[in-house]
Amino acid sequence: MALSKNATPGGPLPDENWHYLEVAGNIDNPSNNPRRKGAVIRLTQVSNPGISWTGAKFDDGSTTTAKFTWARDFNSLNKPTPEDVGLAATKKAINDTQTGLAVQGVMWISTADDLSNLPAGAHRFARNNTGVTVLPSDGYFFLEVLAKRDTANGSCILATSDTRDVWIGFRYTVPDEANFTWIQLNQTVENLGLTEAVKRALNAVQKNGDEMTGNLYLKNDGRVNFCIMNEDGTPRMWLFKDKGGDGIHINNGNDGGGDYVFHKDGSFYAPLAVRAGGSKKLAVRSDNNSELSAHFNLWGAANRPTVIELDDDQGWHLYSQRNPDGSILFTVNSDIMANRKLNVGDATFSSDGNINGSVWGGWLNDWLNNNLSRKNTASLETNGWFKDASTGLIIQWGITGGNLNKAVVNLPIPFPNAGLWSLGWVAGTLDMGNDDWSNSASLLNNSQLTVTTDHWWSTAWIAIGK
């Protein structure tokens, strides 16, 4: 046994590896012909003992060119390769198509011929080599050879990129066509002039209703309206905001009522009123006929923690203030008018001017009547009256002109409650012996007297009542 290797590539051993060489036998040579030679040799590959060869050579002496013929030995560990059994072409086809593989290595493409030489049905995972643009774009591609032409190595290849773009490539005649011609299938709308239409349709909101999970943009420097319309095409609602305008406007379309405005200064404007509540509502309203604008303002400071203030364009009207100690101060910038009464704590200011409070023990007029002398009043005329304020007694007097009959005379003032008595007599001085005069007066009612005159003399009368 010897360790052997070819001195020069190509022979006489079957490959270029180191082998253990064993001569199994030599041919006999009874004629001692120096040209008659033969032997059987067994080789075992040093690096892979599973590979072994048997070689035989026979030379009958008629030639000196006979060489060893080698046959590879096979066993359960030493399987034949496709080349060993004459299937090299089949093996190459399988390697080229890579059909059925769970994992495929990257095929680096350097020339268009690398693609053209792939057989029909080949499936490859490929990428352009550095500085090469055989495939239509950068990145990795899944390739499928759809068909091969009958001549000129023509090919049709479907290529799907790692960015999900799909291309189809043609190279009809090799080498006349130096490169593949690629058409991007998912952009063929460009060839039809439908690019803009597709852009509009891509992810478009359907007119019969749809659901969006992203933003909706209306891009324009001019006014862009959002409108809800009735079936007949009339506007039911408008929504817009002008560039540089005062804020967001919303209105009720043809139903009218004016614009509601969400101002960019943070305020809100309603054409008529703002209402809050359920079946019973609280409204802040403007009839739009005032000469000045007005506003409520809530503000505060360190010494005035909470102030609710009503102002107009000329200044403040009133405010309610929460003081630091928790008390409340209500202040008016001018007069206060109460149509019936004004309560201050337990005290009351009545519309007739009377005051009720604990300091008076009740109403002020009662305290005055009980504690101060009342003022008497009178009318000091010929027909006059006097009223005692303490007792309510009224004395009235007068003179009725002379006549020969009775007369009804109106009292200067009516007695509020009742007339008590009256007296009448001659309003002059009688001579001695003039005894037949019948001048007199009597109460007819609380406001009138019956007065008798005689001898054409006037009657002086007096009446007392309450």
Residue pairs with C-beta under 8 A, 6 or more apart in sequence:
1 20
1 21
1 22
2 20
2 21
3 18
3 19
3 20
3 21
3 46
4 13
4 18
4 19
4 20
4 21
4 43
5 13
5 16
5 17
5 18
5 19
6 12
6 13
6 16
9 16
11 67
12 67
12 68
13 19
13 43
13 53
13 70
14 43
14 53
14 55
14 70
14 72
15 45
17 45
17 46
17 47
17 48
18 45
18 46
18 47
19 43
19 44
19 45
19 46
19 53
20 43
20 44
20 46
21 41
21 42
21 43
22 41
22 42
22 43
22 44
23 39
23 40
23 41
24 39
24 40
24 41
24 42
24 54
25 39
25 40
26 38
26 39
27 36
27 37
27 38
27 39
27 58
29 36
29 37
31 61
33 61
34 61
35 59
35 60
35 61
35 62
35 63
35 64
36 59
36 60
36 61
37 57
37 58
37 59
37 66
38 56
38 57
38 58
38 59
39 56
39 57
40 54
40 55
40 56
41 54
41 55
41 56
41 68
42 52
42 53
42 54
42 55
43 52
43 53
43 54
43 55
43 70
44 51
44 52
45 51
45 52
50 75
50 77
50 78
51 72
51 78
52 72
52 73
52 78
53 70
53 71
53 72
53 73
54 70
54 71
54 73
55 68
55 69
55 70
55 71
56 68
56 69
57 66
57 67
57 68
57 69
58 66
59 66
72 78
72 80
72 84
74 80
74 84
81 91
82 88
82 90
82 91
83 91
93 119
96 117
96 118
96 119
96 122
97 118
97 119
97 121
97 122
97 123
97 145
98 104
98 122
98 123
98 124
99 121
99 122
99 123
104 123
104 124
104 125
105 125
106 125
106 126
106 127
106 140
107 114
107 124
107 125
107 126
107 127
107 143
108 126
108 127
108 128
108 129
109 115
109 126
109 127
109 128
109 129
109 132
109 134
109 135
110 129
110 132
110 134
111 132
111 134
112 134
112 171
112 174
112 178
112 179
112 180
113 174
114 134
115 134
115 143
115 155
115 157
115 169
115 171
115 180
116 153
116 154
116 155
116 171
116 174
117 153
118 124
118 143
118 145
118 155
118 157
119 145
119 148
120 145
120 146
120 147
120 148
121 144
121 145
122 143
122 144
122 145
123 142
123 143
123 144
123 145
124 142
124 143
125 140
125 141
125 142
125 143
126 135
126 140
126 141
126 143
127 135
127 139
127 140
127 141
128 134
128 135
128 138
134 179
134 180
135 141
135 159
136 159
136 161
136 167
136 169
136 182
136 184
137 161
137 163
137 165
139 161
139 162
139 163
140 161
140 162
141 159
141 160
141 161
141 162
142 159
142 160
143 157
143 158
143 159
144 157
144 158
145 155
145 156
145 157
146 156
146 157
146 158
146 168
147 155
147 156
148 154
148 155
149 155
149 172
152 172
152 173
152 174
152 176
153 174
154 171
154 172
154 173
154 174
155 169
155 170
155 171
155 180
156 168
156 169
156 170
157 168
157 169
157 180
158 166
158 167
158 168
158 169
159 166
159 167
159 168
159 169
159 182
160 166
160 167
161 167
164 186
165 184
165 186
165 187
166 184
166 185
166 186
167 182
167 183
167 184
167 185
168 182
168 183
168 185
169 180
169 181
169 182
169 183
170 180
170 181
171 177
171 179
171 180
171 181
187 195
189 195
189 197
189 198
205 212
205 216
218 224
218 226
221 243
222 243
223 240
223 242
224 240
225 238
225 239
225 240
226 238
226 239
226 240
227 235
227 236
227 237
227 238
227 239
227 253
228 235
228 236
228 237
228 253
229 235
229 236
230 236
234 253
234 254
235 253
235 254
236 252
236 253
236 254
236 255
237 250
237 251
237 252
237 253
238 249
238 250
238 251
238 253
239 248
239 249
239 250
240 248
240 249
241 247
241 248
241 249
242 249
246 261
246 263
246 264
247 261
247 262
247 263
247 264
247 265
248 261
248 262
249 259
249 260
249 261
250 259
250 260
250 262
251 257
251 258
251 259
251 260
257 271
257 272
258 271
258 272
259 269
259 271
260 268
260 269
260 270
260 271
261 268
261 269
262 268
263 269
268 274
272 285
272 286
272 288
273 283
273 284
273 285
273 286
274 283
274 284
274 285
275 281
275 282
275 283
276 282
276 283
284 296
292 312
292 313
292 314
293 312
293 313
294 310
294 311
294 312
294 313
294 317
295 310
295 311
295 312
296 308
296 309
296 310
297 307
297 308
297 309
297 310
297 311
298 306
298 307
298 308
298 309
299 307
299 309
300 306
300 307
301 307
303 324
304 321
304 322
304 323
305 322
305 323
305 324
306 321
306 322
307 319
307 320
307 321
307 322
308 319
308 320
308 321
309 316
309 318
309 319
310 316
310 317
310 318
310 319
311 317
315 333
316 333
317 332
317 333
317 334
318 330
318 331
318 332
318 333
319 330
319 331
320 328
320 329
320 330
321 328
321 329
321 330
321 331
322 328
323 329
336 342
338 349
338 351
339 351
340 350
340 351
341 348
341 349
341 350
341 351
342 348
342 349
343 349
346 357
346 358
347 355
347 356
347 357
347 358
348 355
348 356
348 357
349 355
350 356
354 363
354 364
354 365
355 363
355 364
356 362
356 363
356 364
357 364
360 366
360 367
361 367
373 389
373 390
374 389
374 390
375 389
376 386
376 387
376 388
376 389
376 390
377 386
377 387
377 389
378 384
378 385
378 386
378 387
379 385
379 386
379 412
379 413
381 412
382 398
382 399
383 397
383 398
383 399
383 412
384 396
384 397
384 398
384 412
385 394
385 395
385 396
385 397
385 411
385 412
385 413
386 394
386 395
386 396
387 393
387 394
388 394
391 466
392 416
392 417
392 466
393 464
393 465
393 466
394 413
394 415
394 416
394 464
394 465
394 466
395 462
395 463
395 464
396 411
396 412
396 413
396 462
396 463
396 464
396 465
397 460
397 461
397 462
397 463
398 409
398 412
398 460
398 461
399 427
399 458
399 459
399 460
399 461
400 407
400 409
400 424
400 441
400 451
400 453
400 458
400 459
400 461
401 453
401 458
402 453
402 455
402 456
402 457
402 458
402 459
403 453
403 456
404 453
404 454
404 455
404 456
405 452
405 453
406 450
406 451
406 452
406 453
407 450
407 451
407 453
408 444
408 448
408 449
408 450
408 451
409 441
409 448
409 449
409 450
409 451
409 461
410 447
410 448
411 419
411 446
411 447
411 448
411 449
411 463
414 446
414 447
415 446
415 447
415 465
415 466
416 446
416 466
417 446
417 465
417 466
418 446
418 465
418 466
419 443
419 445
419 446
419 463
419 464
419 465
420 464
420 465
420 466
421 443
421 463
421 464
422 441
422 442
422 443
422 449
422 461
422 462
422 463
422 464
423 441
423 461
423 462
423 463
424 439
424 440
424 441
424 442
424 449
424 451
424 452
424 459
424 460
424 461
424 462
425 439
425 440
425 459
425 460
426 437
426 439
426 454
426 457
426 458
426 459
426 460
427 439
427 457
427 458
427 459
427 460
428 457
428 458
430 437
437 454
437 455
437 457
438 452
438 454
439 452
439 453
439 454
439 457
439 458
439 459
440 451
440 452
440 459
441 449
441 450
441 451
441 452
441 459
441 461
441 462
441 463
442 449
442 450
443 449
443 450
443 463
443 465
444 450
446 465
449 461
449 463
451 459
451 461
452 459
453 459
